């Protein structure tokens, strides 16, 4: 896939995630200066802020499912911040977006450091998600609970 | 070598402190401590004001993050504060 195509795919994933937040009643903003956060998510009435990093990949068809590869900066994954970062992994399937995979930085770091999830290459952690018969795994670990886990952002009525 | 490692994320107005995943698992495996917080953010102003009156804040941060007493922390060899992104050891205590 060309670099330019990657830009289009990445932006499409970002927009899809922003659309989900807006549908849930949470406002979104794009940082003017890119310091690693893709989307700021804001609860309008309180100013509560979340930092979201969106990663997008195209599904590769497999028997009974698909796989998708992602790369996450090791420095970003290692560094705690306030508010802490949440990753949203978006996967474009043959007929539309697959369920988003929502996982906090701290949880993903623990999966990587303590459970051996992903592999390190050139300052990044490479993750391969595999969906097979409705079960999502990464390096053999069950990531199904993170599928569409929007519990941090309950639907707000306006 | 200290068994307690605190990851530090430096921000414009302060820093976020959090136990490293391996430290959390080590404490859980030994059923040690009962953390008061999973992460602590301290502004630069607050840290400086505290330390002018009371000395270093770092032990207090470790106590909050682990729920351990000073003696228990010393038994584990003290602690180390690291900036993971820079691979830099910011502070290392020396257990008595």
gemmi code that builds the backbone of each chain (N, CA, C; Angstrom):
import gemmi

chains = {
    "A": [
        ("UNK", (0.847, -1.195, 0.000), (0.000, 0.000, 0.000), (0.884, 1.248, 0.000)),
        ("UNK", (0.557, 2.247, -0.818), (1.411, 3.427, -0.916), (1.277, 4.298, 0.329)),
        ("UNK", (2.270, 5.161, 0.508), (2.241, 6.065, 1.656), (1.005, 6.949, 1.605)),
        ("UNK", (0.691, 7.427, 0.384), (-0.472, 8.301, 0.262), (-1.750, 7.552, 0.621)),
        ("UNK", (-1.841, 6.323, 0.186), (-3.017, 5.528, 0.521), (-3.115, 5.311, 2.033)),
        ("UNK", (-1.958, 5.097, 2.689), (-1.950, 4.954, 4.147), (-2.536, 6.184, 4.820)),
        ("UNK", (-2.198, 7.350, 4.278), (-2.724, 8.588, 4.864), (-4.248, 8.619, 4.774)),
        ("UNK", (-4.774, 8.221, 3.618), (-6.234, 8.208, 3.441), (-6.891, 7.205, 4.390)),
        ("UNK", (-6.292, 6.025, 4.487), (-6.865, 4.984, 5.352), (-6.814, 5.438, 6.811)),
        ("UNK", (-5.677, 6.006, 7.205), (-5.531, 6.473, 8.584), (-6.545, 7.542, 8.938)),
        ("UNK", (-6.723, 8.484, 8.004), (-7.683, 9.558, 8.263), (-9.114, 9.016, 8.305)),
        ("UNK", (-9.397, 8.026, 7.463), (-10.735, 7.423, 7.468), (-11.019, 6.781, 8.819)),
        ("UNK", (-10.019, 6.085, 9.362), (-10.196, 5.465, 10.672), (-10.414, 6.506, 11.760)),
        ("UNK", (-9.641, 7.588, 11.677), (-9.785, 8.662, 12.663), (-11.194, 9.254, 12.620)),
        ("UNK", (-11.682, 9.489, 11.404), (-13.031, 10.054, 11.255), (-14.093, 9.088, 11.764)),
        ("UNK", (-13.887, 7.805, 11.522), (-14.860, 6.809, 11.985), (-14.935, 6.806, 13.513)),
        ("UNK", (-13.769, 6.933, 14.139), (-13.739, 6.961, 15.609), (-14.391, 8.248, 16.124)),
        ("UNK", (-14.080, 9.364, 15.490), (-14.691, 10.630, 15.905), (-16.213, 10.563, 15.744)),
        ("UNK", (-16.667, 9.940, 14.671), (-18.116, 9.805, 14.456), (-18.755, 9.003, 15.589)),
        ("UNK", (-18.060, 7.972, 16.031), (-18.601, 7.158, 17.128), (-18.711, 7.992, 18.415)),
        ("UNK", (-17.661, 8.771, 18.691), (-17.711, 9.617, 19.894), (-18.860, 10.616, 19.800)),
        ("UNK", (-19.001, 11.248, 18.661), (-20.066, 12.246, 18.504), (-21.429, 11.585, 18.660)),
        ("UNK", (-21.579, 10.410, 18.090), (-22.853, 9.686, 18.224), (-23.148, 9.404, 19.696)),
        ("UNK", (-22.103, 9.172, 20.482), (-22.283, 8.872, 21.898), (-22.479, 10.136, 22.731)),
        ("UNK", (-22.398, 11.305, 22.090), (-22.646, 12.562, 22.797), (-21.404, 13.222, 23.347)),
        ("UNK", (-20.223, 12.718, 22.977), (-18.965, 13.307, 23.436), (-18.386, 14.158, 22.319)),
        ("UNK", (-17.917, 15.356, 22.657), (-17.365, 16.236, 21.638), (-15.935, 15.800, 21.281)),
        ("UNK", (-15.502, 16.178, 20.115), (-14.147, 15.798, 19.693), (-13.417, 17.010, 19.132)),
        ("UNK", (-12.099, 16.958, 19.215), (-11.270, 18.023, 18.644), (-9.966, 17.415, 18.160)),
        ("UNK", (-9.435, 18.029, 17.132), (-8.144, 17.577, 16.601), (-7.061, 18.552, 17.055)),
        ("UNK", (-5.998, 18.061, 17.674), (-4.912, 18.963, 18.103), (-4.282, 19.672, 16.907)),
        ("UNK", (-4.025, 20.969, 17.066), (-3.383, 21.718, 15.985), (-1.935, 21.292, 15.807)),
        ("UNK", (-1.295, 20.951, 16.927), (0.091, 20.482, 16.873), (0.099, 19.001, 17.233)),
        ("UNK", (0.696, 18.200, 16.399), (0.686, 16.754, 16.606), (1.788, 16.355, 17.580)),
        ("UNK", (1.386, 16.069, 18.817), (2.351, 15.592, 19.812), (2.026, 14.160, 20.220)),
        ("UNK", (1.350, 13.465, 19.336), (1.093, 12.049, 19.602), (-0.356, 11.708, 19.866)),
        ("UNK", (-1.172, 12.706, 20.131), (-2.594, 12.434, 20.324), (-3.312, 12.689, 19.009)),
        ("UNK", (-4.192, 11.782, 18.625), (-4.940, 11.972, 17.381), (-6.224, 12.755, 17.602)),
        ("UNK", (-6.879, 12.458, 18.712), (-8.195, 13.060, 18.970), (-8.296, 13.410, 20.452)),
        ("UNK", (-8.793, 14.603, 20.734), (-9.204, 14.931, 22.095), (-10.702, 14.690, 22.180)),
        ("UNK", (-11.126, 14.030, 23.236), (-12.545, 13.759, 23.440), (-12.970, 14.507, 24.696)),
        ("UNK", (-14.028, 15.282, 24.583), (-14.404, 16.190, 25.671), (-15.872, 16.006, 26.046)),
        ("UNK", (-16.101, 15.941, 27.361), (-17.473, 15.965, 27.862), (-17.837, 17.430, 28.024)),
        ("UNK", (-18.773, 17.893, 27.252), (-19.026, 19.331, 27.163), (-19.317, 19.988, 28.511)),
        ("UNK", (-20.167, 19.367, 29.321), (-20.626, 20.078, 30.523), (-19.581, 20.128, 31.632)),
        ("UNK", (-18.619, 19.212, 31.628), (-17.622, 19.200, 32.709), (-16.203, 19.505, 32.236)),
        ("UNK", (-15.984, 19.411, 30.941), (-14.633, 19.618, 30.429), (-13.746, 18.396, 30.561)),
        ("UNK", (-14.316, 17.294, 31.050), (-13.544, 16.051, 31.186), (-12.916, 15.685, 29.837)),
        ("UNK", (-11.616, 15.427, 29.886), (-10.866, 15.231, 28.638), (-10.266, 13.831, 28.557)),
        ("UNK", (-10.337, 13.255, 27.382), (-9.632, 11.994, 27.117), (-8.719, 12.211, 25.916)),
        ("UNK", (-7.571, 11.534, 25.968), (-6.663, 11.548, 24.823), (-6.818, 10.210, 24.100)),
        ("UNK", (-6.993, 10.285, 22.811), (-7.207, 9.055, 22.042), (-6.216, 8.979, 20.888)),
        ("UNK", (-5.625, 7.821, 20.756), (-4.738, 7.555, 19.614), (-5.428, 6.516, 18.739)),
        ("UNK", (-5.643, 6.871, 17.489), (-6.345, 5.969, 16.570), (-5.320, 5.272, 15.678)),
        ("UNK", (-5.468, 3.984, 15.565), (-4.634, 3.186, 14.660), (-5.564, 2.447, 13.704)),
        ("UNK", (-5.232, 2.487, 12.433), (-6.129, 1.912, 11.436), (-5.393, 0.893, 10.566)),
        ("UNK", (-6.071, -0.182, 10.277), (-5.503, -1.194, 9.377), (-6.627, -1.787, 8.533)),
        ("UNK", (-6.221, -2.371, 7.435), (-7.180, -3.057, 6.578), (-7.130, -4.547, 6.891)),
        ("UNK", (-8.299, -5.137, 7.041), (-8.368, -6.560, 7.390), (-7.814, -7.420, 6.267)),
        ("UNK", (-7.061, -8.411, 6.663), (-6.586, -9.415, 5.705), (-7.403, -10.679, 5.941)),
        ("UNK", (-8.129, -11.089, 4.901), (-9.039, -12.235, 5.070), (-8.260, -13.494, 5.434)),
        ("UNK", (-8.854, -14.244, 6.338), (-8.291, -15.532, 6.740), (-9.447, -16.513, 6.855)),
        ("UNK", (-9.105, -17.767, 7.009), (-10.138, -18.779, 7.202), (-10.927, -18.423, 8.462)),
        ("UNK", (-12.223, -18.316, 8.355), (-13.113, -18.025, 9.491), (-12.882, -16.660, 10.126)),
        ("UNK", (-12.263, -15.734, 9.421), (-12.077, -14.436, 10.046), (-11.104, -13.563, 9.287)),
        ("UNK", (-10.318, -12.797, 10.050), (-9.347, -11.911, 9.413), (-8.210, -11.634, 10.383)),
        ("UNK", (-7.164, -11.010, 9.867), (-6.098, -10.506, 10.729), (-5.833, -9.050, 10.356)),
        ("UNK", (-5.225, -8.330, 11.259), (-4.885, -6.923, 11.000), (-3.629, -6.583, 11.787)),
        ("UNK", (-2.748, -5.839, 11.155), (-1.465, -5.508, 11.792), (-1.404, -4.027, 12.163)),
        ("UNK", (-0.853, -3.760, 13.320), (-0.717, -2.382, 13.801), (0.690, -2.172, 14.347)),
        ("UNK", (1.085, -0.923, 14.350), (2.368, -0.546, 14.929), (2.125, 0.577, 15.936)),
        ("UNK", (2.677, 0.406, 17.123), (2.503, 1.394, 18.189), (3.873, 1.849, 18.659)),
        ("UNK", (4.068, 3.138, 18.787), (5.348, 3.670, 19.264), (5.630, 3.170, 20.680)),
        ("UNK", (6.822, 2.594, 20.853), (7.193, 2.064, 22.165), (7.310, 3.185, 23.193)),
        ("UNK", (7.857, 4.311, 22.782), (7.979, 5.444, 23.706), (6.607, 5.886, 24.193)),
        ("UNK", (5.677, 5.989, 23.254), (4.329, 6.419, 23.624), (3.672, 5.392, 24.549)),
        ("UNK", (3.862, 4.126, 24.225), (3.252, 3.060, 25.029), (3.815, 3.048, 26.441)),
        ("UNK", (5.096, 3.379, 26.582), (5.773, 3.293, 27.876), (5.477, 4.467, 28.804)),
        ("UNK", (5.041, 5.572, 28.257), (5.017, 6.806, 29.044), (3.629, 7.108, 29.616)),
        ("UNK", (3.522, 7.131, 30.958), (2.232, 7.495, 31.556), (1.977, 8.990, 31.425)),
        ("UNK", (0.724, 9.345, 31.258), (0.383, 10.764, 31.187), (-0.962, 10.980, 31.867)),
        ("UNK", (-1.264, 12.222, 32.109), (-2.548, 12.566, 32.718), (-3.261, 13.587, 31.839)),
        ("UNK", (-4.440, 13.287, 31.316), (-5.090, 11.968, 31.355), (-4.331, 10.982, 30.482)),
        ("UNK", (-4.473, 9.718, 30.811), (-3.699, 8.714, 30.086), (-4.314, 8.450, 28.709)),
        ("UNK", (-3.483, 7.919, 27.845), (-3.877, 7.696, 26.459), (-4.727, 6.423, 26.334)),
        ("UNK", (-5.677, 6.492, 25.427), (-6.457, 5.291, 25.087), (-6.268, 5.038, 23.597)),
        ("UNK", (-5.956, 3.797, 23.264), (-5.822, 3.420, 21.857), (-7.163, 2.904, 21.338)),
        ("UNK", (-7.510, 3.359, 20.141), (-8.657, 2.775, 19.447), (-8.138, 2.213, 18.128)),
        ("UNK", (-8.188, 0.909, 18.011), (-7.729, 0.233, 16.795), (-8.936, 0.018, 15.884)),
        ("UNK", (-8.822, 0.525, 14.673), (-9.931, 0.396, 13.732), (-9.499, -0.525, 12.595)),
        ("UNK", (-10.398, -1.368, 12.217), (-10.101, -2.365, 11.179), (-11.180, -2.268, 10.107)),
        ("UNK", (-10.727, -1.997, 8.903), (-11.665, -1.902, 7.791), (-11.804, -3.278, 7.143)),
        ("UNK", (-12.983, -3.836, 7.230), (-13.230, -5.136, 6.626), (-13.736, -4.992, 5.205)),
        ("UNK", (-14.103, -6.105, 4.625), (-14.539, -6.105, 3.229), (-15.819, -5.298, 3.030)),
        ("UNK", (-16.669, -5.289, 4.028), (-17.963, -4.634, 3.845), (-18.190, -3.463, 4.804)),
        ("UNK", (-17.160, -3.029, 5.471), (-17.313, -1.885, 6.374), (-16.385, -2.005, 7.557)),
        ("UNK", (-16.582, -1.119, 8.550), (-15.719, -1.135, 9.733), (-16.079, -2.314, 10.623)),
        ("UNK", (-15.059, -2.996, 11.085), (-15.253, -4.041, 12.090), (-15.408, -3.352, 13.445)),
        ("UNK", (-15.860, -4.099, 14.474), (-15.931, -3.473, 15.803), (-14.574, -2.895, 16.207)),
        ("UNK", (-14.613, -1.702, 16.796), (-13.374, -1.065, 17.225), (-12.777, -1.815, 18.418)),
        ("UNK", (-11.470, -1.754, 18.527), (-10.794, -2.361, 19.683), (-10.285, -1.210, 20.537)),
        ("UNK", (-10.839, -1.082, 21.733), (-10.557, 0.063, 22.600), (-9.781, -0.432, 23.825)),
        ("UNK", (-8.566, 0.088, 23.987), (-7.725, -0.436, 25.074), (-6.832, 0.681, 25.620)),
        ("UNK", (-6.809, 0.807, 26.922), (-6.009, 1.852, 27.563), (-4.516, 1.580, 27.408)),
        ("UNK", (-3.745, 2.669, 27.407), (-2.290, 2.531, 27.256), (-1.709, 1.629, 28.337)),
        ("UNK", (-2.165, 1.838, 29.584), (-1.599, 1.071, 30.694), (-1.898, -0.419, 30.552)),
        ("UNK", (-3.085, -0.720, 30.066), (-3.465, -2.137, 29.904), (-2.660, -2.771, 28.769)),
        ("UNK", (-2.522, -2.024, 27.677), (-1.761, -2.555, 26.548), (-0.292, -2.733, 26.927)),
        ("UNK", (0.237, -1.792, 27.711), (1.629, -1.909, 28.155), (1.814, -3.164, 29.009)),
        ("UNK", (0.857, -3.394, 29.899), (0.953, -4.589, 30.746), (0.867, -5.863, 29.907)),
        ("UNK", (-0.028, -5.850, 28.904), (-0.119, -7.013, 28.013), (1.219, -7.234, 27.295)),
        ("UNK", (1.849, -6.143, 26.909), (3.115, -6.253, 26.184), (4.254, -6.699, 27.100)),
        ("UNK", (4.410, -5.993, 28.226), (5.570, -6.242, 29.093), (5.458, -7.528, 29.886)),
        ("UNK", (4.263, -7.770, 30.395), (4.116, -8.892, 31.318), (3.551, -10.137, 30.656)),
        ("UNK", (2.864, -9.973, 29.537), (2.233, -11.148, 28.901), (2.813, -11.440, 27.513)),
        ("UNK", (3.794, -10.649, 27.113), (4.479, -10.936, 25.855), (3.707, -10.621, 24.602)),
        ("UNK", (2.731, -9.724, 24.707), (1.939, -9.368, 23.520), (2.751, -8.452, 22.605)),
        ("UNK", (2.741, -8.757, 21.320), (3.426, -7.930, 20.333), (4.919, -8.220, 20.282)),
        ("UNK", (5.550, -7.669, 19.265), (7.003, -7.818, 19.139), (7.588, -6.440, 18.854)),
        ("UNK", (8.793, -6.223, 19.342), (9.427, -4.909, 19.210), (10.286, -4.871, 17.957)),
        ("UNK", (10.124, -3.800, 17.187), (10.955, -3.604, 16.003), (11.121, -2.117, 15.764)),
        ("UNK", (12.349, -1.683, 15.748), (12.693, -0.296, 15.427), (11.861, 0.717, 16.213)),
        ("UNK", (11.839, 0.546, 17.511), (11.171, 1.519, 18.370), (9.669, 1.427, 18.387)),
        ("UNK", (9.130, 0.370, 17.800), (7.672, 0.196, 17.788), (7.309, -1.197, 18.286)),
        ("UNK", (6.100, -1.304, 18.774), (5.551, -2.611, 19.105), (4.601, -3.000, 17.981)),
        ("UNK", (4.862, -4.150, 17.381), (4.020, -4.618, 16.290), (2.976, -5.568, 16.849)),
        ("UNK", (1.741, -5.270, 16.535), (0.625, -6.071, 17.042), (-0.109, -6.699, 15.866)),
        ("UNK", (-0.479, -7.943, 16.025), (-1.270, -8.600, 14.983), (-2.537, -9.133, 15.635)),
        ("UNK", (-3.645, -8.527, 15.264), (-4.930, -8.978, 15.782), (-5.474, -10.049, 14.844)),
        ("UNK", (-6.010, -11.095, 15.438), (-6.602, -12.171, 14.644), (-8.016, -12.406, 15.137)),
        ("UNK", (-8.959, -12.306, 14.227), (-10.345, -12.623, 14.582), (-10.688, -13.967, 13.964)),
        ("UNK", (-11.110, -14.866, 14.824), (-11.496, -16.190, 14.342), (-12.693, -16.654, 15.143)),
        ("UNK", (-13.742, -17.018, 14.418), (-15.008, -17.447, 15.040), (-15.360, -16.554, 16.242)),
        ("UNK", (-15.424, -15.269, 15.971), (-15.885, -14.257, 16.945), (-14.934, -14.006, 18.107)),
        ("UNK", (-13.775, -14.633, 18.123), (-12.813, -14.396, 19.204), (-11.645, -13.593, 18.653)),
        ("UNK", (-11.340, -12.499, 19.333), (-10.241, -11.645, 18.899), (-9.024, -11.933, 19.770)),
        ("UNK", (-7.909, -12.223, 19.142), (-6.694, -12.498, 19.907), (-5.537, -11.650, 19.382)),
        ("UNK", (-4.539, -11.498, 20.240), (-3.297, -10.821, 19.852), (-2.170, -11.568, 20.573)),
        ("UNK", (-1.256, -12.116, 19.836), (-0.185, -12.949, 20.405), (-0.744, -14.034, 21.319)),
        ("UNK", (-1.878, -14.558, 20.950), (-2.485, -15.641, 21.720), (-3.314, -15.191, 22.902)),
        ("UNK", (-3.282, -13.908, 23.222), (-4.080, -13.384, 24.347), (-5.470, -13.000, 23.859)),
        ("UNK", (-6.446, -13.230, 24.697), (-7.825, -12.928, 24.326), (-8.080, -11.417, 24.441)),
        ("UNK", (-8.307, -10.774, 23.320), (-8.601, -9.342, 23.303), (-10.093, -9.083, 23.065)),
        ("UNK", (-10.886, -10.142, 23.069), (-12.324, -9.978, 22.809), (-12.977, -8.949, 23.741)),
        ("UNK", (-12.615, -8.919, 25.025), (-13.271, -7.937, 25.907), (-13.051, -6.473, 25.490)),
        ("UNK", (-12.026, -6.227, 24.686), (-11.738, -4.845, 24.289), (-12.511, -4.429, 23.039)),
        ("UNK", (-13.201, -5.377, 22.431), (-13.961, -5.030, 21.215), (-15.132, -4.137, 21.604)),
        ("UNK", (-15.167, -2.968, 20.983), (-16.241, -2.005, 21.239), (-16.428, -1.743, 22.737)),
        ("UNK", (-15.332, -1.681, 23.464), (-15.430, -1.374, 24.892), (-15.431, 0.143, 25.072)),
        ("UNK", (-16.601, 0.727, 24.957), (-16.755, 2.184, 25.078), (-17.172, 2.586, 26.491)),
        ("UNK", (-16.930, 1.697, 27.453), (-17.441, 1.949, 28.804), (-16.887, 3.225, 29.426)),
        ("UNK", (-15.729, 3.684, 28.971), (-15.191, 4.955, 29.494), (-16.061, 6.130, 29.091)),
        ("UNK", (-16.776, 5.975, 27.999), (-17.565, 7.065, 27.437), (-19.007, 6.630, 27.265)),
        ("UNK", (-19.766, 6.581, 28.353), (-21.175, 6.180, 28.237), (-21.946, 7.163, 27.359)),
        ("UNK", (-23.001, 6.671, 26.766), (-23.800, 7.524, 25.890), (-24.432, 8.660, 26.701)),
        ("UNK", (-24.235, 9.885, 26.226), (-24.754, 11.063, 26.931), (-26.001, 11.577, 26.212)),
        ("UNK", (-26.995, 11.919, 27.002), (-28.213, 12.514, 26.417), (-28.049, 14.033, 26.461)),
        ("UNK", (-28.333, 14.693, 25.376), (-28.224, 16.165, 25.326), (-29.614, 16.797, 25.223)),
    ],
    "B": [
        ("UNK", (19.422, -4.383, 43.658), (18.709, -3.524, 42.710), (17.241, -3.381, 43.158)),
        ("UNK", (16.707, -2.157, 43.135), (15.313, -1.975, 43.593), (14.342, -2.800, 42.748)),
        ("UNK", (13.346, -3.357, 43.433), (12.318, -4.107, 42.707), (11.150, -3.213, 42.315)),
        ("UNK", (11.070, -2.054, 42.961), (9.944, -1.146, 42.663), (10.395, -0.122, 41.620)),
        ("UNK", (9.758, -0.179, 40.477), (10.080, 0.752, 39.402), (8.858, 1.639, 39.154)),
        ("UNK", (9.086, 2.942, 39.163), (8.015, 3.900, 38.888), (8.289, 4.555, 37.536)),
        ("UNK", (7.340, 4.405, 36.622), (7.449, 5.076, 35.321), (7.021, 6.530, 35.479)),
        ("UNK", (7.777, 7.424, 34.874), (7.485, 8.851, 34.977), (7.216, 9.417, 33.584)),
        ("UNK", (6.089, 10.072, 33.449), (5.782, 10.781, 32.211), (5.820, 12.268, 32.481)),
        ("UNK", (6.855, 12.924, 31.986), (6.992, 14.361, 32.240), (6.071, 15.148, 31.315)),
        ("UNK", (5.333, 16.072, 31.873), (4.437, 16.916, 31.094), (4.808, 18.376, 31.321)),
        ("UNK", (4.136, 19.244, 30.593), (4.506, 20.660, 30.625), (4.437, 21.236, 32.039)),
        ("UNK", (3.409, 20.845, 32.805), (3.190, 21.464, 34.111), (3.444, 20.512, 35.276)),
        ("UNK", (4.023, 19.382, 35.016), (4.269, 18.444, 36.101), (4.649, 17.083, 35.568)),
        ("UNK", (4.287, 16.057, 36.325), (4.647, 14.706, 35.883), (3.614, 13.712, 36.392)),
        ("UNK", (3.451, 12.645, 35.607), (2.582, 11.536, 35.999), (3.465, 10.377, 36.444)),
        ("UNK", (3.112, 9.799, 37.580), (3.881, 8.686, 38.135), (2.983, 7.445, 38.162)),
        ("UNK", (3.561, 6.335, 37.759), (2.795, 5.092, 37.725), (3.746, 3.918, 37.895)),
        ("UNK", (3.320, 2.894, 38.647), (4.170, 1.714, 38.787), (4.332, 1.036, 37.434)),
        ("UNK", (5.496, 0.487, 37.185), (5.685, -0.278, 35.949), (4.823, -1.532, 36.035)),
        ("UNK", (4.407, -2.070, 34.886), (3.567, -3.273, 34.908), (4.213, -4.422, 35.678)),
        ("UNK", (5.522, -4.602, 35.520), (6.183, -5.719, 36.207), (6.164, -5.519, 37.727)),
        ("UNK", (6.284, -4.264, 38.146), (6.215, -3.991, 39.586), (4.821, -4.301, 40.119)),
        ("UNK", (3.801, -3.875, 39.378), (2.427, -4.157, 39.817), (2.201, -5.662, 39.955)),
        ("UNK", (2.672, -6.412, 38.966), (2.482, -7.865, 39.000), (3.279, -8.501, 40.143)),
        ("UNK", (4.493, -7.970, 40.387), (5.325, -8.507, 41.457), (4.626, -8.306, 42.809)),
        ("UNK", (4.083, -7.116, 43.017), (3.401, -6.835, 44.287), (2.141, -7.688, 44.426)),
        ("UNK", (1.414, -7.823, 43.321), (0.184, -8.624, 43.367), (0.513, -10.089, 43.646)),
        ("UNK", (1.579, -10.574, 43.015), (1.953, -11.987, 43.203), (2.336, -12.264, 44.658)),
        ("UNK", (2.919, -11.263, 45.303), (3.327, -11.436, 46.703), (2.250, -10.950, 47.663)),
        ("UNK", (1.130, -10.522, 47.081), (0.017, -10.007, 47.890), (0.491, -8.898, 48.821)),
        ("UNK", (1.295, -8.010, 48.260), (1.866, -6.915, 49.046), (1.164, -5.600, 48.722)),
        ("UNK", (0.897, -4.835, 49.758), (0.404, -3.475, 49.572), (-1.021, -3.421, 49.091)),
        ("UNK", (-1.571, -2.224, 49.205), (-2.921, -1.958, 48.719), (-2.888, -0.523, 48.206)),
        ("UNK", (-2.632, -0.344, 46.900), (-2.401, 1.000, 46.367), (-3.568, 1.957, 46.627)),
        ("UNK", (-3.207, 3.189, 46.915), (-4.225, 4.223, 47.077), (-4.605, 4.814, 45.723)),
        ("UNK", (-3.720, 4.671, 44.757), (-3.983, 5.238, 43.427), (-3.196, 4.445, 42.396)),
        ("UNK", (-3.745, 4.327, 41.189), (-2.999, 3.625, 40.135), (-1.982, 4.555, 39.480)),
        ("UNK", (-2.296, 5.849, 39.480), (-1.308, 6.811, 38.996), (-1.482, 8.114, 39.766)),
        ("UNK", (-0.404, 8.877, 39.817), (-0.424, 10.145, 40.551), (0.146, 11.225, 39.641)),
        ("UNK", (-0.563, 12.341, 39.541), (-0.033, 13.482, 38.803), (0.292, 14.584, 39.797)),
        ("UNK", (1.495, 15.105, 39.720), (1.913, 16.181, 40.626), (2.413, 17.349, 39.778)),
        ("UNK", (1.863, 18.518, 40.043), (2.337, 19.678, 39.293), (3.722, 20.086, 39.812)),
        ("UNK", (4.459, 20.756, 38.994), (5.797, 21.209, 39.376), (5.718, 22.132, 40.592)),
        ("UNK", (4.727, 23.030, 40.598), (4.562, 23.965, 41.720), (4.311, 23.224, 43.027)),
        ("UNK", (3.410, 22.237, 42.966), (3.076, 21.477, 44.177), (4.295, 20.721, 44.696)),
        ("UNK", (5.017, 20.110, 43.768), (6.193, 19.328, 44.173), (7.231, 20.234, 44.835)),
        ("UNK", (7.467, 21.393, 44.235), (8.472, 22.305, 44.789), (8.042, 22.830, 46.160)),
        ("UNK", (6.759, 23.180, 46.278), (6.269, 23.698, 47.563), (6.364, 22.635, 48.642)),
        ("UNK", (5.978, 21.406, 48.299), (6.042, 20.308, 49.269), (7.482, 20.076, 49.705)),
        ("UNK", (8.376, 20.028, 48.725), (9.753, 19.634, 49.029), (10.513, 20.732, 49.783)),
        ("UNK", (10.055, 21.996, 49.635), (10.684, 23.072, 50.433), (10.433, 22.842, 51.918)),
        ("UNK", (9.245, 22.323, 52.240), (8.883, 22.148, 53.649), (9.254, 20.779, 54.189)),
        ("UNK", (9.061, 19.748, 53.350), (9.115, 18.384, 53.889), (10.203, 17.508, 53.294)),
        ("UNK", (10.958, 18.014, 52.368), (11.954, 17.163, 51.718), (11.355, 16.395, 50.557)),
        ("UNK", (12.094, 15.420, 50.086), (11.698, 14.719, 48.854), (10.293, 14.109, 48.943)),
        ("UNK", (9.580, 14.240, 47.843), (8.227, 13.713, 47.770), (8.205, 12.275, 47.252)),
        ("UNK", (9.339, 11.804, 46.747), (9.325, 10.560, 45.985), (8.896, 9.349, 46.812)),
        ("UNK", (9.365, 9.273, 48.047), (8.961, 8.144, 48.887), (7.451, 8.158, 49.105)),
        ("UNK", (6.899, 9.347, 49.291), (5.446, 9.462, 49.482), (4.694, 8.991, 48.238)),
        ("UNK", (5.232, 9.319, 47.086), (4.599, 8.872, 45.834), (4.619, 7.344, 45.749)),
        ("UNK", (5.755, 6.763, 46.103), (5.848, 5.292, 46.066), (4.869, 4.678, 47.068)),
        ("UNK", (4.756, 5.297, 48.238), (3.818, 4.773, 49.247), (2.387, 4.840, 48.734)),
        ("UNK", (2.046, 5.923, 48.032), (0.684, 6.043, 47.477), (0.428, 4.998, 46.402)),
        ("UNK", (1.425, 4.788, 45.565), (1.248, 3.877, 44.426), (1.265, 2.403, 44.845)),
        ("UNK", (1.972, 2.121, 45.941), (2.103, 0.711, 46.347), (1.247, 0.354, 47.563)),
        ("UNK", (0.984, 1.338, 48.407), (0.315, 1.035, 49.672), (1.270, 0.414, 50.682)),
        ("UNK", (2.559, 0.470, 50.402), (3.557, -0.110, 51.311), (4.064, 0.948, 52.284)),
        ("UNK", (4.575, 0.481, 53.409), (5.226, 1.385, 54.352), (6.666, 1.618, 53.900)),
        ("UNK", (7.311, 2.589, 54.539), (8.717, 2.854, 54.198), (9.586, 1.629, 54.454)),
        ("UNK", (9.287, 0.924, 55.558), (10.078, -0.267, 55.877), (9.903, -1.350, 54.817)),
        ("UNK", (8.660, -1.541, 54.388), (8.411, -2.563, 53.364), (9.112, -2.198, 52.047)),
        ("UNK", (9.095, -0.906, 51.736), (9.771, -0.456, 50.507), (11.274, -0.737, 50.613)),
        ("UNK", (11.819, -0.462, 51.789), (13.259, -0.714, 51.990), (13.581, -2.203, 51.869)),
        ("UNK", (12.657, -3.037, 52.386), (12.879, -4.488, 52.293), (12.935, -4.965, 50.841)),
        ("UNK", (12.254, -4.239, 49.977), (12.259, -4.605, 48.558), (13.428, -3.955, 47.808)),
        ("UNK", (14.297, -3.323, 48.559), (15.493, -2.754, 47.933), (15.342, -1.314, 47.499)),
        ("UNK", (14.281, -0.662, 47.969), (14.086, 0.737, 47.586), (13.326, 0.856, 46.281)),
        ("UNK", (13.547, 1.946, 45.583), (12.778, 2.179, 44.353), (13.612, 2.946, 43.348)),
        ("UNK", (13.105, 2.905, 42.130), (13.784, 3.612, 41.035), (12.718, 4.330, 40.209)),
        ("UNK", (12.974, 5.603, 39.917), (12.089, 6.364, 39.033), (12.743, 6.438, 37.657)),
        ("UNK", (12.000, 6.047, 36.647), (12.581, 6.059, 35.301), (11.664, 6.794, 34.327)),
        ("UNK", (12.277, 7.423, 33.349), (11.532, 8.012, 32.225), (11.666, 7.018, 31.081)),
        ("UNK", (10.635, 6.205, 30.840), (10.786, 5.098, 29.886), (11.148, 5.565, 28.483)),
        ("UNK", (10.543, 6.651, 28.050), (10.786, 7.084, 26.669), (12.255, 7.459, 26.465)),
        ("UNK", (12.823, 8.107, 27.474), (14.224, 8.536, 27.359), (15.191, 7.462, 27.871)),
        ("UNK", (14.639, 6.370, 28.392), (15.442, 5.298, 28.997), (16.413, 5.882, 30.022)),
        ("UNK", (15.880, 6.740, 30.831), (16.706, 7.499, 31.766), (16.277, 7.186, 33.191)),
        ("UNK", (17.249, 6.881, 34.044), (16.949, 6.712, 35.462), (16.966, 8.098, 36.094)),
        ("UNK", (15.814, 8.518, 36.615), (15.711, 9.864, 37.169), (16.148, 9.902, 38.631)),
        ("UNK", (15.891, 8.801, 39.317), (16.254, 8.748, 40.734), (16.290, 7.293, 41.172)),
        ("UNK", (17.237, 6.972, 42.017), (17.261, 5.625, 42.581), (17.545, 5.745, 44.069)),
        ("UNK", (16.655, 5.172, 44.860), (16.862, 5.243, 46.305), (17.826, 4.135, 46.716)),
        ("UNK", (18.401, 4.313, 47.841), (19.312, 3.294, 48.355), (18.725, 2.760, 49.643)),
        ("UNK", (18.339, 1.510, 49.594), (17.728, 0.909, 50.783), (18.743, 0.806, 51.901)),
        ("UNK", (18.253, 0.989, 53.118), (19.157, 0.921, 54.273), (19.652, -0.494, 54.478)),
    ],
}
model = gemmi.Model(1)
for chain_id, residues in chains.items():
    chain = gemmi.Chain(chain_id)
    for i, (resn, *xyz) in enumerate(residues, 1):
        res = gemmi.Residue()
        res.name, res.seqid = resn, gemmi.SeqId(i, " ")
        for name, pos in zip(("N", "CA", "C"), xyz):
            atom = gemmi.Atom()
            atom.name, atom.element = name, gemmi.Element(name[0])
            atom.pos, atom.b_iso = gemmi.Position(*pos), 0.0
            res.add_atom(atom)
        chain.add_residue(res)
    model.add_chain(chain)
structure = gemmi.Structure()
structure.add_model(model)
structure.setup_entities()
